[in-house]
Structures are given as C-alpha cells and as structure tokens.
Amino acid sequence: MHAEIYTDGVDEITIGGSIVRVDLMSLSPTERDANNAPKKVFRQRLIFSVESFANSVEVMQNALQGLIDAGAVRRSQSKTSADPPHNIAPIERGPTVLNSSRSPNVSSNFS
C-alpha cells in the first residue's frame, strides 16, 4: 500500500539554485487565527529539481484544463489586462450542493 497525503493547498514555494521546495499545508481542526478561521499548518514538503517541477506544473495545468472543460471549476476574469503574465486568475468552483447546517469551514469533499 502506498501512503496518501491530503492537503488543503500549497503554502509556500521556495526556489534555491536548481531545487524547488513546495510546502503543503492543511487547515488546523483546533487552532484558530484572530478572525476565527482555521490556521494553516505545515504538513509536508515536496522537493523537486527545476526540471521535474516544470514538468509537474505542466501535468497540473493539463489536469486543471480537464476540470475546466468538465465544468468542475471555472477561471474568473482578471481585474485588468495589465496584470503580469505570471499572475494566474483565481479559480472558482462550479456548482456544488452543500448542507446549510454545516460549518462553512468544512470541506465540500465530505458529506
């Protein structure tokens, strides 16, 4: 059996020479910030060569395009056309059905 890791997202990407470090984070079930939102907690670090990171980004972009084509997510429009090309427009999720009695901090992946 292979170990699987759940992550709520990427917290930071650090580039040093020919090495790219990607820090994965999860939202804490117990710790809260000043706005009562779950705190980000470091979970694991992925370490890539520059070449393998670039290849991984290409694979993720293809997966994202598949999600966009399927209607699972959609890209929102940029605020201005003067945005630098490295800025990616935020992604909006497609329609989902949520139980309104649940906390807004609960993942929609769980019913």
ABEGO torsion letter per residue (X at the ends): XBBBBBBAEBABBBBBEABBBBBBBBBBAABBBAAGBBBBBBABBBBBBAAAAAAAAAAAAAAAAAAAAAGABBBBBBABAABBAABBBBBBBBBBBBBAABBAABBAABX
